[in-house]
Amino acid sequence: MKKVLVVDDSDAIRNQIAQALEGAGFDVLQAKDGLEGLARAQATDLSVILLDVNMPVLGGLDLLERLKEDGTTGRVSILMLTTEAHESMVVRARNGGAKGWVIKPVRMEMLVSAVQRLAM
């Protein structure tokens, strides 16, 4: 079973995404901030990581750059989730190894489809 890590400071969003992905057959892990996400990403063999951009403690773009430094982005597909679409943030995410940028609120069917493609 393919493992997906959802890193978002909103319990409601994490749980909604987890429920949709579990319904599609994924094993879903959750983290409430970037530091917890970093620890889980480094300790688990993952297929896809979904990262919220704006989080306390360690934001998604900073986490993405740390994952790139340790080589995680070379073996795991990363999709950014955010309410923002500033071009500089999108470029930073691409440079960090993110495979995509999804604006919230997101339709769960679209997100599940994107994760299925990335997990192949």
Backbone hydrogen bonds, N-H to C=O, Kabsch-Sander energy under -0.5 kcal/mol:
donor,donor_aa,acceptor,acceptor_aa,energy
4,V,27,D,-2.6
5,L,48,V,-2.2
6,V,4,V,-0.5
6,V,29,L,-2.5
7,V,5,L,-0.6
7,V,50,L,-3.1
8,D,6,V,-0.6
8,D,31,A,-2.0
11,D,9,D,-0.7
14,R,10,S,-2.6
15,N,11,D,-2.7
16,Q,12,A,-2.3
17,I,13,I,-2.7
18,A,14,R,-2.8
19,Q,15,N,-2.5
20,A,16,Q,-2.0
21,L,17,I,-2.7
22,E,18,A,-2.9
23,G,19,Q,-1.9
24,A,20,A,-0.7
24,A,21,L,-0.5
25,G,22,E,-1.6
26,F,21,L,-2.4
27,D,2,K,-2.7
28,V,26,F,-0.6
29,L,4,V,-3.0
31,A,6,V,-2.2
34,G,56,P,-0.8
34,G,58,L,-1.0
37,G,33,D,-2.4
38,L,34,G,-2.7
39,A,35,L,-2.1
40,R,36,E,-2.2
41,A,37,G,-2.7
42,Q,38,L,-2.1
43,A,39,A,-1.2
44,T,40,R,-1.0
46,L,44,T,-0.9
47,S,3,K,-3.0
48,V,3,K,-1.4
49,I,77,S,-2.5
50,L,5,L,-3.2
51,L,49,I,-0.6
51,L,79,L,-2.6
52,D,7,V,-2.5
53,V,81,L,-1.6
55,M,53,V,-0.9
58,L,56,P,-2.6
60,G,53,V,-2.1
61,L,53,V,-0.5
63,L,59,G,-2.5
64,L,60,G,-2.6
65,E,61,L,-2.0
66,R,62,D,-1.9
67,L,63,L,-2.6
68,K,64,L,-2.1
69,E,65,E,-2.1
70,D,66,R,-1.8
71,G,68,K,-1.2
72,T,67,L,-1.7
73,T,67,L,-0.9
74,G,71,G,-1.0
75,R,72,T,-1.6
76,V,72,T,-1.7
77,S,47,S,-2.0
79,L,49,I,-2.7
80,M,100,G,-2.5
81,L,51,L,-3.6
82,T,102,V,-2.3
89,M,86,H,-0.7
90,V,86,H,-2.0
91,V,87,E,-2.6
92,R,88,S,-2.1
93,A,89,M,-2.4
94,R,90,V,-2.6
95,N,91,V,-2.8
96,G,92,R,-1.4
97,G,93,A,-0.5
97,G,94,R,-1.4
98,A,93,A,-2.6
99,K,78,I,-3.5
100,G,78,I,-0.8
102,V,80,M,-3.0
104,K,82,T,-3.5
111,L,107,R,-2.1
112,V,108,M,-2.9
113,S,109,E,-2.1
114,A,110,M,-2.2
115,V,111,L,-2.5
116,Q,112,V,-2.6
117,R,113,S,-2.0
118,L,114,A,-2.4
119,A,115,V,-2.1
120,M,117,R,-0.9
